[in-house]
């Protein structure tokens, strides 16, 4: 059974990274005339998501420099 220790450790590491990626570090909401128009969410892994109230603008998802996105 010890032949799978390396695979189990690799999966544990992957799950920890995934858990960290879902944790929110900060949320910034910008208001104008009593309504929000832009919301920026920063995650622990460095990812940043910018959402807009205006449906004509698309949500922007930014990644730290040098990170590979799968």
N, C-alpha and C positions, 0 to 999 in steps of 0.2 A: 504494500500500500504506500510505501514511501516514494514510489516512482511519480506520484502526482503532486508532491509537495510544491514543486516549482510552479506548476500550473495554478494551484490553489493560491499561492502567494501572489502571483501575477493578477489573478482575478480579484483578490482582496484589495490590491493597490488600485486597480481600475475602478472598483466600486467606491473607494474613498475619494478618488479624484472626481467621480461623477457626483458624489454627495456634496463635495466642496463647490462644484460648478453650479449647483442649484441654490446655494445660499446667497441671499441678497446682502450686499454691503451698504448700499444707500439708494434712496429714491428722491429724485428732485422733480417737482411739479411746478410748472410756470403757469400763472394765471393772468388773464386780461379781461377786464370788465366782468369779473365774477365767475368766469368759466375757464377751465384749464384748456390750454392749447398745445402743450408739449410736456411729455413726461419722460425722464431719463432714469433708467434703472441700471445700477452697477452691481455686478456679481463678484464673488470672491475670486474667481479664476481670471478676472480681468476683462471679461466680456461686458459690453455696454449695449443696451437696447434703448433706442429712442422711438417713442410712440407719439403720433400726432392725432389730435382730435379731428382735424380735417381729413375726411376719408379719401381725398384726392392724393394725399401724400402717403407714401409707403412707410412701413416701419423699417427703421435702420438698425441692423445688428452689426456692431463693430467688434473686432477681436484684437488682442494685443499684437504688436508687431512681431513677426516671426512665428506665430502660432499656426499650425496646420489645422484646417477645418475639414473634417471628414464628411 
